[in-house]
């Protein structure tokens, strides 16, 4: 093979290698751009808003989601459960959620019934499932009536198994319990009737 042909062959090989490398780099760059559109696990843990689908929750049921590494409870309350809140209003320590809280109750969750539901979606309850006493996660006790560690006139709610704090179905703590405050309601907004964004509302992120 002549020296001229060897040079041409070498140039072609260099061009192929360069183009291949450029293609790989291009794919890697495109992948980097695509990944920026998805919130990373670190971003979620730091408090990035989380969009959740509540279409599978039936009345009387609750589903647990994660936001900022914390459990967020979303429950669809039945008409009977909503009515039960009228009975517990005089038994809870802070029925109107007026005390200072880690997360102040959003204005759109304040109403005359004090059920702490979002305006227009009052039957749906959104709570951070952590007891403000020592950070335990209470258990759901939705069945009314007498049960171990619960009063005979129990209307349904939550029981913290660590030290016995009880909360009604609005997340309001009953009187004379170790927990100093009601369960927190995080900022949230409805993207549709079946999708909620936790950690952000019309005023911005929490």
Secondary structure, DSSP 4 states (H G I P E B T S, - for coil): --HHHHHHHHHHHHHHHHHHHHHHHHHHHHHHHHHHTS--HHHHHHT--EEEE-TTPPTT-EEEEEETTEEEEEEE--HHHHHHHHHHTTTBS-TT--S--SSPPPGGG--TT---PBTTBTTEEEEE---TTTS--PEEE-S-S-BTTB-TT--SEEE-TTT--EEETTSPBBTT-S--SPPP---EEESSSSEEEETEETTEE-
